Amino acid sequence: MRVLFVEGKEEGALRALAGELSHPYWLLAGEGVFLLQVFGASEEAAAKAQGVPGVRVWAFRLQDGVVYRGCGKKSATSP
């Protein structure tokens, strides 16, 4: 699976890009910068991201990861 990272200073531009994609994403906010993380990104998604002015784009192939490990306690949000 490919994961795409798009960094930019314009939240609206990153939100618009995310809205055009059919992939799950997270939009993170930092100090004066935003990072859009797109999961399962296609070549077309990467090409669209490259076309957004003022952003930096990276694509990675997922090597390993854990989605949910839990804490061992039952809660309203744990499976």
C-alpha positions as CSV (number, residue, x, y, z in Angstrom):
1,M,0.0,0.0,0.0
2,R,1.2,3.5,-0.8
3,V,0.9,6.3,1.6
4,L,1.1,9.9,0.3
5,F,2.1,12.9,2.4
6,V,1.2,16.4,1.2
7,E,2.6,19.3,3.2
8,G,1.4,22.9,2.7
9,K,0.4,26.1,4.5
10,E,-3.0,26.4,3.0
11,E,-5.6,24.3,4.8
12,G,-8.3,25.0,2.2
13,A,-6.1,23.7,-0.6
14,L,-5.4,20.4,1.2
15,R,-9.0,20.0,2.2
16,A,-10.0,20.5,-1.4
17,L,-7.5,17.9,-2.6
18,A,-8.7,15.4,0.0
19,G,-12.3,16.0,-1.2
20,E,-11.3,15.1,-4.7
21,L,-9.7,11.8,-3.7
22,S,-11.4,8.5,-3.1
23,H,-8.9,7.4,-0.5
24,P,-9.0,7.5,3.4
25,Y,-6.9,10.4,4.8
26,W,-5.9,12.3,7.8
27,L,-5.3,16.1,7.9
28,L,-2.9,17.1,10.6
29,A,-2.3,20.7,11.8
30,G,1.1,21.9,13.1
31,E,2.7,25.2,13.8
32,G,1.8,27.1,10.6
33,V,1.7,24.0,8.4
34,F,-0.7,21.2,7.5
35,L,0.1,17.7,6.5
36,L,-2.4,15.6,4.5
37,Q,-1.8,11.8,4.8
38,V,-3.5,9.7,2.2
39,F,-3.7,5.9,2.6
40,G,-3.7,3.6,-0.4
41,A,-2.9,6.5,-2.7
42,S,-3.0,5.8,-6.4
43,E,-0.7,7.2,-9.1
44,E,-3.6,9.6,-10.0
45,A,-3.8,10.8,-6.4
46,A,-0.1,11.5,-6.4
47,A,-0.3,13.4,-9.7
48,K,-3.2,15.5,-8.4
49,A,-1.2,16.4,-5.3
50,Q,1.8,17.4,-7.4
51,G,-0.5,19.9,-9.2
52,V,-1.4,21.8,-6.1
53,P,0.6,25.0,-5.9
54,G,2.8,25.6,-2.8
55,V,2.9,22.0,-1.5
56,R,5.6,19.4,-1.0
57,V,4.7,15.8,-1.8
58,W,6.2,12.5,-0.7
59,A,5.0,8.9,-1.4
60,F,6.0,5.9,0.6
61,R,5.3,2.2,0.5
62,L,3.9,0.9,3.8
63,Q,6.4,-1.7,5.2
64,D,4.8,-2.5,8.5
65,G,2.4,-1.1,11.1
66,V,-0.3,-1.7,13.7
67,V,-3.7,-0.3,13.3
68,Y,-5.1,-1.0,16.8
69,R,-3.4,-2.9,19.6
70,G,-5.6,-1.7,22.5
71,C,-4.8,-1.2,26.1
72,G,-6.4,-4.4,27.5
73,K,-9.3,-2.5,29.1
74,K,-12.8,-2.5,27.8
75,S,-14.3,1.0,27.0
76,A,-17.0,2.5,24.9
77,T,-14.6,2.9,22.0
78,S,-12.6,-0.4,22.2
79,P,-13.8,-3.4,20.1
